[in-house]
Amino acid sequence: MAAGTITATVEGVIQKFLQQIDFFRAKLNLPTERWDDIIGAAHDRAFIVAGAQKADLLNDLRQAVDKAVSGGSIGKFRQDFADAVARSGWTGWTGEGSADGVAWRTRVIYQTNLRTSYAAGFRRQLLDADMLKIAPYWRYMHSDSVLHPRPLHVAWHGLTLRHDHPFWVAHYPPNGWGCQCRVTPVTPAEYERGDYKEPPPGWDAIDPKTGAPVGIDKGWDYAPGAHADTPLQALIDDKLIKLDAPIGAAMYQALAPTLLREKTLAFGLFVDAALQSMWPRGQHMLVGALDPKWVAAAQRFGVTPQTAEVMVRDQDVIHTFRSVKTNQIPLDWYKRLPEHLLNPQAVVLDTTHKQPAYLLVYDVGPQAKKLVVQINYQVKKAGTFNVLDTGRVLDAAQVKTQLGHGYELVDGQL
């Protein structure tokens, strides 16, 4: 890439270019209730509009934003937004009901998607190997066109650091709602002539109100595009693991349709790797989450899951398939566990052991099978999880006789 091919902004006006469009089009539609259901790096892989939960509505809004990213005006976007809302009957969204509210909401959606996609595409250009040879340094640039400048963003203007300096992990702009800051490439000669070469003291201090470095809005402490190649399920898992069980369960249920393909593919590779070595290496993978109904039912019987995610360890994969049996769960079925966790035939809460568990019942092959999800299992060096144990033969009739005696049916039918 020649230095002259770098795309630029003119007084904060976004100019479309191929890397920007490619970045946006690689995103997956994700239904959410609130804007902060998904924050930070997950935006590199997910397209969301807070409150837009219907697939057809989200797809219409995505097409409207796609036209904007490809060079459409905000006026055209506002018309497409209005058409999408009218077709879906969407009501109750923030900004609805007044001309000023609609103008504000559409402007936020329009500008946020344009600026983050531009920043991601431009970052890809800056990191091109040929470009780094010419300009290995980046300079933080504040826009004079902002009506209400943020003091710290103004203070960072002119700061010049190497492209791999830790500052850029959270401070690569934009750094907040309406932020028009950007970076510009800097050659070694230009770097030597400059004075502002160290970030100010306390630049990495965290604001307890936002969870982000001081001066950066909540959810904006990431470099757009830095995680564009990371599977969306990995980014979601990172957040899911930190949530209380009822919240995490509800969140995963809403996101599962979008995440399922990636997660199933990744789990199949995880199983193959475990069975190839046949030796536990202490590895694990999140394959899904508890259904909100299961969490609520367990709490009624005095069992409180600490978290919603369900983990599979490599040792459990190996134990399940260590010996070949005619009644064993088929390998190709087992590899699709992320799918099967969403639709068991029945779910029974087992409180007869010290370690409470969910028994997930399936009709697989000549005999029914069960998957055992142990609740709040302590995994060495990893913490507390719900661990999906091995699949075993299940006598459904025998389970029925124990209902009300330590076994409780919480979902489906036996």
Secondary structure, DSSP 8 states (H G I E B T S, - for coil): --GGG----BTTB----HHHHHHHHT-EE---SSGGGS-GGGGGTEE--TT--SHHHHHHHHHHHHHHHTT--HHHHHHHHHHHHHHHT--S-TTTTSHHHHHHHHHHHHHHHHHHHHHHHHHHHHTSHHHHHH--EEEEE--TT-SS--HHHHHHTT-EEETT-THHHHHSS--STT---EEEEE-HHHHHH-S--S--TTTT-B-TTTSSBTTS-TT--S-TTTTTTS-HHHHHHHHHTTS-HHHHHHHHHHHHHHHHHHHHHHHHHHHHHHHHH-S--S-EEEEEE--HHHHHHHHHTT---S--EEEEEHHHHHHHTSS--TTS--HHHHTTHHHHTT--SEEEEE-SSSS-EEEEEEEETTEEEEEEEEEEEEETTTEEEEEEEEEEE--HHHHHHHBTTTEEEEEE--
